[in-house]
Amino acid sequence: MDAGQYKAWWERNTSVPYGFCWCGCGQRTPLAKQGSTKSKRVKGQPVRYVPEHANRKLTDAQETQACQYYLAGETLAQVGKRFNVTAATMSTVLRKHGIDARSNRSFSDEEEAAICKLYADGMTGVEIAKLYDSSHEVIYGVLKRHGINHSARLVEVTRLTLAQEAEACRRYLCGHAPHNISEMMGVALASVNLALEVWQVSPQADPPSVEVAQAISNGLGVPLAHVYGASLRTNIARELSSGGLPSNRDEAALRDALATYLVEHGLSASTEVRMPGGGRCDIAAGEAEELQLIVEVKVADPLRGIGQLFAYRSGWQPPPSLVLAVPSRGVDWPSLNIACFEAGVELWLVEPDGTPRRVCGPSSATYPRSIIRSAFEDLWILR
């Protein structure tokens, strides 16, 4: 590229007069000592930028104005927002102009003293943050600057009531984070975490609705939080495993065997069917294009299946029968039997070949009851 071509390229790519800095500062640029195709330089011709101006975000006039705004009391973030640059860029501008940045504090000395007193009086960091329209991280930073160890308070966590613990567990299972639960319920974050720890709640579970959980709680005579916690599921899993429960990988095989049995007995059955309310049920079956059965097959954590069934039934008229199908091993299953009975869900024991036995459920059914025998006919011990 010769001098003429370079000047033509310059005029095509910028409105800055030839020989002046492209950053807009108005200064003339030095002449290039050697040419460079990569850097768009031609020996003996003016370069595009004054040294150190290539990465500038603000012009000299803008930098001067930004410093004035900062000295007038605005924060780095506020000034940066005016010029569409970050607070870090503004900090660099201040250093360039010899201006010392103020301490990046959110509260005055009086406010910080008041925060420390509120914390000493028993308020939590979350509660104080809400009072000052701030975050609990900022509040804990204030406490740390004043030599207050907020983690020491965790040993004195106030336990929630059983009703509050049940609600905290339900919201956690529905996908809310502990700090969101704390804010929604107006309780300490540490208390929420304690409730989740006590009841060993796992975020992967699908919780039954409040009505179903309450029915199970009444039927088993256990606290409502117990239904959402891991301990009840663990007890039921222990009852199942005492009869030689198959592993989780056998769940699909049991589902397919049951679907085949239903088809052989006159029903149209499909597996992995998408439901109107979301999710996929294991088996949807019926006749004459009418959905009569929604079946969830579980070989572990069967209480999760009860919650899924009630979610799947939404949107169907008339509502189909809900069936929880579990592997049959001829053992005593008191907790699961009562839980299904109280929830109004049919419980089927399914043999490896797909043959089901009905244990309990509502007296009425939307499907031909003749396709399935009662477990009592084979003298199974249920309770």
N, C-alpha and C positions, 0 to 999 in steps of 0.2 A: 504494500500500500504506500503510494507516494503522498506528498504533502497535499496535493489537490484532492485526491481521493479521500484522504483523512478529513479534510475540512468539510467536504460534501457529506461524509458519514456523520460528522459532528452535527451539522445543521439538520440532518434528517432525524436524529435521535433525541434532540433536546432543544428547548427554546432559549437556553442560556447562551449569551453571546460568545463567540469564539474567543478562547483564551481565558475565560473566567471559570471559577470553581462551580461544579455541578451541584454542590450542596445548597447553593443559593446565598452564600455568605457575601458575595460581591467582590471577593478578592481574586486577583489575577493568579493563575497557576504557573509554576515553573516550566521550563522547556525540558523535554525528555533528553537525557544524555545518551540513551541508546534505544533502539526500536524493539518492540515486543508485540507479536501477533496476538498472543494470549491476553495481554493486558491492554490491548488497543493503544499502543504507543508508537509514534513515529519520531525518529531521531531529529531533534531540532525543532519539533512542534510542541505546543503547550499540552500538558497532560490534563486529565479531566478534573482532578481534585488537588487542592492544597494538601500537603502532608497532614495526616491524621483526620482529614475531613471525610474520607470515603465512607466510614461507618457512622457518621453523625446522624442522629435522629431529629435534632433540632437545629435551626439556624441560630446565629449569634443573637438576633433580636428575640427569638423565642426563648433562648436560654436566659437572657437577661430578664424577660418578663416572668419566666418560671421561678427564678430566684426571688423576685419581688413578691410573688404569691406565697412562696414558702416563708419568707421573712414576715409576712403579714399574718401568719398563724395557721395556714393550711398544712395538712400532712403531705408526705411524699406521695401517697396513693391518690389524694385529692388533686394535687398538682399534675401528677402523671395522667390522670383521667382527662384533664383539660386538653392535654397535648397528645393524647392517644399513645402514651409510652408507659413503660412499667415503672414501679417505684425504684427498682434497681438502677434504671437509666437516670432517674432524677437524682439518685444518690451520687452517681458519677458526675453529673452536671454540677452539683453543689461542691464536690471536692475540687473540681476544675476551677471553680470561682472562689475557692478558699473559704467556703461557708461550712461551719460545723453543723452536722445534722443533730436535731434534738433527739432525746431518748424516745424510743418507739413504745411509749406506754399508753395504755388505753384509759387509765384512771388517774385522777389526781392523788396526792398524798392523803387527803382527807377521805376520799372514796376507798382507797386501799385499806386504810385503817378501819373503816366501817365494814368492809368485806371480811377482814380478819375477825372482827368482833362478832359478826353474824355467824361465821363458821365456828367460833369458840362457843357460841350460845346454842349450837346444835344443828344449824341449817346445813344441808349438803351443798356440794359444789354445783350440782344441777339446779337446785332451788335458788341459789344465789345468782347463778347465771341468768335464770329466767327473770329474776327481779331487776337485773341491770341490763337486760336485753343483750346478753353476751353469750359466749360459749363456756362450757365447763373447763375446757383446756386453758382458756385465758384466766379464769378464776384460780385454777390450780397453780398457774404461773405466778399470780400475785401472792398466793400463800407460800410458795416456794421461796420467793424473794424475801419474805418476812420470816423465814426459818421455820415454817409450819409444815410438818410432814402429814399430808392428807391421807396417805396410805395407812397410817397408824389407826385411823378411825374405822377401818374395815372390820376390825375385830369386834366392834360394838354395833354391828348392823342390827337394825330393828326388824324383827320377823313380821311379815305380812299376815293378815288373817287368812284362813283357809280359802275363803271366797276370793280374796284378792290374788292369792297364789294360783288358784285355778284359772282366773282370768289372765294372769300374766303368762302362764303356760300356754293357754289357748292362743293368745296373740302371737307368742313366739313361734308356735307351730304353724301359724298362718303366714309367717314370713316377716313379722316386724322385728327389728333389731332391739336388743335390751334397752339401749338409751332412748329409743322412740317409745317403747312401752313405759319407761319411767316418766317421760313427759306426758303421755296420753293419760296415764293413771294418776299422775301427781304424786308419785312415791319416789323414794330414793333408788338410784340405779343399783347400789349395792344390795338393796332388799330384793330387787328383781333378780339379780344374778344369784342370790342365795336361794330363792325359790326354785330357779331352774336347776341349781346344783342339788338341792334336797330331793327333788322329784325326778332327777336324772332325765330331763327332757331332751330329746334329740330333734334337731330342726328338720330332719328328713321325713318325719312321720306326717301323715295326713290326718288331722284331728277330726273326730266326729263333731257334729253340730252341738251347740249348747244343750238343746233339748234331748238329743240322743245320749250325750255324756251324762246329763242329769239322771236320765232313766237308768243307765248302767250303774251310776253311783248309788241310786236308791236300791236297785235290785241286789247289788253285791254288799251293800251296807258299808261302803268305803267313802272317804272324802272325794269330792269332785276332782280335786287336783290329782288324786291318785289315778284317775282315769286317763288324764293327759300325760302323766309321768311314765317313766320306763318300768317301774316296779310291777305294775299290773300286767303289762305286756310280757315281762320276764316270767311272772308266775304262770301265765297261760302257756307260754312257750315251753316252760318246764313240764307242764302237764302233757303237752303234745310230745315232747321229746322222750318222755318215759315210755311211750309206745313205739319208739323207733321212728321218729319223724324223718322223712327224707330231706335232703338238702335243698337249698333254694333253686338249684339248677333243674330240679325235677318238677317245678311248678308248671312250666310250659307243657311238659308231658302229661301231667295230671289234667290240665285244662283241655288239651286236645282229646284226651280219652273221654272226658265228660261230654264234650261237644259231640263227639261221635255217637255216644250213647243216646243223647237227646235226638239226634237226627234219626237213629235207628228206631226210635219210639214215636216217630211221627211229627216231630217239631222241626222247624227250620232254624238252624243255629249257626251263628257266625262268631268268630273270635276277633279280639282286638278291634272292637267297634267304637268309632268316635261318637261321643255323646253330645247332645245340644248344649249342655251346660259346661262343656269342656272335659278333657280327659278321654281315655279309652277304657271301656269295661272289658273284662276278660271274655265273657260270653253274653251275647244277646240272642234270645230265642223266642219263638212264637209260632203261630199258625195263621193262615189266611191274611198275611201281611200285617198282623197285629202283634206288637211287642207284648209278650206276656211274662218274660223272665229277664232279669238282669243279674248276672252271676259274677261274683269275684272269687277267684281261687287263691287261697293263701296257704302256704306251708310254714310260714313264720309271721309273727306280728299280726294275727287275725283281726285285732281291734282296728287296725288301719283300714281293713276292708270294709268295716261297718261305716266308717266316715265316708269312704269313697262311694259306697252304694247310695247313700242319701244324696250325695252330690250328683250322681249320674241320673237319678230318677227325675230330677227337675226338668220340666218341659214336656213330659209325656202325659197324654190323656187318652184313656184312663191310665192311672199310674200302674206300672207292672209290679209283679212280686219281686222282692229283693232277696237274693240268696247268697249266703256266705258258704262256700264249699271248701272243706279242709280234708286232708288225708285221713283215712280211717285206720285206726289201729286197735279198736276195741278197748279203750281206756276210759278212765273217769275224767270228764272235762267239766267240772262244776262251774268255774268262772266264765268260760266261753259260752256255755249253755245258758246261764242266767243273763249274761250280757246281751246275747242275741234275742232272748225272750223279751227282755225289757225294752229293747230297741225296735221290736216288731220286725225282725229280720229272720228269715228261715235259715236254719243251720243244717247243712248236708254233710254227711260223712261219705267220702268217695274212696272206693277201692282203686288200686292201681290200674285195673282194667276199665275204669270209668263208671262202674256201677255205684249209684248214690243211694244213701239211706237218709230219710228225713228225720231229724232229731226234734226240732221245735220250730215254732213260727205261728203266725196268725191262723185262725181257724178257716178263713176264706182264702182262696187262691185264684189267680187269673189264668192259670194253666191247668190242663187236665191232670188232676191229682193221681190218676191211674198209672201215670208213667213212672211213678216213684213209690217205693214201699217205705213203710215206717221202720225206723231202727228198732222199735219195740217188738216188731214181729220176729226178730232174730234174737230177742232177749239180750240186747246190748245193755250194759250197765252205764247209766248216764249220770247219776248223781250219787 
